[in-house]
């Protein structure tokens, strides 16, 4: 039996709506507002990387939102062998 660890997932619908209200529609403008590299945004948004603490905090600040509004916890799961 294997177990996955809990992780965070982005609430894409909330992020999209807040980006529109802040005129941060393109990844370059969001990257500037977050103070991170545009490629980092692309990797997270395409599911190739998990959002780390710096990314999470920067997104919250850029969108003026609380962490639990932008992310949700995905609990650990146990797979039957």
C-alpha positions as CSV (number, residue, x, y, z in Angstrom):
1,X,0.0,0.0,0.0
2,X,1.4,3.4,-0.9
3,X,0.5,6.8,0.6
4,X,0.6,10.2,-1.1
5,X,1.4,13.3,0.9
6,X,-1.0,16.1,1.3
7,X,-0.4,19.0,-1.1
8,X,-1.9,22.3,-2.2
9,X,-3.7,23.0,-5.4
10,X,-4.5,26.3,-6.9
11,X,-8.1,27.5,-7.1
12,X,-7.8,28.4,-10.7
13,X,-11.3,30.0,-10.9
14,X,-10.5,32.4,-8.1
15,X,-7.1,33.2,-9.4
16,X,-8.5,33.9,-12.9
17,X,-11.2,36.2,-11.6
18,X,-8.8,38.2,-9.3
19,X,-6.3,38.5,-12.2
20,X,-8.9,40.1,-14.3
21,X,-9.9,42.6,-11.7
22,X,-6.3,43.6,-11.2
23,X,-5.5,43.8,-14.9
24,X,-2.9,41.0,-14.6
25,X,-4.3,39.0,-17.5
26,X,-0.9,38.0,-19.0
27,X,1.8,36.0,-17.2
28,X,4.4,38.7,-17.6
29,X,2.4,41.3,-15.7
30,X,1.6,38.8,-13.0
31,X,5.3,37.8,-12.7
32,X,6.2,41.5,-12.3
33,X,3.5,42.0,-9.6
34,X,4.7,38.8,-7.8
35,X,8.4,39.6,-8.2
36,X,9.2,36.2,-9.6
37,X,10.3,34.8,-13.0
38,X,7.6,34.3,-15.6
39,X,8.8,30.7,-16.2
40,X,8.0,29.9,-12.6
41,X,4.4,31.0,-13.2
42,X,4.2,28.9,-16.3
43,X,5.5,25.8,-14.6
44,X,3.0,26.1,-11.7
45,X,0.1,27.0,-13.9
46,X,0.9,24.1,-16.3
47,X,1.1,21.6,-13.4
48,X,4.9,20.9,-13.8
49,X,5.8,22.4,-10.4
50,X,4.0,22.6,-7.1
51,X,3.7,26.2,-5.8
52,X,6.2,26.7,-3.0
53,X,5.9,29.0,-0.1
54,X,7.5,32.0,-1.9
55,X,5.1,31.5,-4.9
56,X,2.1,31.2,-2.6
57,X,3.0,34.3,-0.6
58,X,3.8,36.3,-3.7
59,X,0.5,35.3,-5.4
60,X,-1.4,36.3,-2.3
61,X,0.2,39.7,-2.2
62,X,-0.1,40.4,-5.9
63,X,-3.8,39.5,-5.9
64,X,-4.5,40.9,-2.4
65,X,-6.1,37.6,-1.3
66,X,-5.7,35.2,1.6
67,X,-3.9,31.9,1.1
68,X,-7.1,29.8,1.7
69,X,-8.9,31.8,-1.0
70,X,-6.2,31.0,-3.6
71,X,-5.2,27.4,-2.6
72,X,-6.9,24.4,-1.2
73,X,-5.4,21.4,0.6
74,X,-5.6,18.1,-1.1
75,X,-5.5,15.4,1.6
76,X,-3.1,12.4,1.6
77,X,-4.5,9.3,0.0
78,X,-3.8,5.6,0.5
79,X,-3.7,3.4,-2.5
80,X,-4.7,-0.2,-2.1
81,X,-2.1,-2.7,-3.2
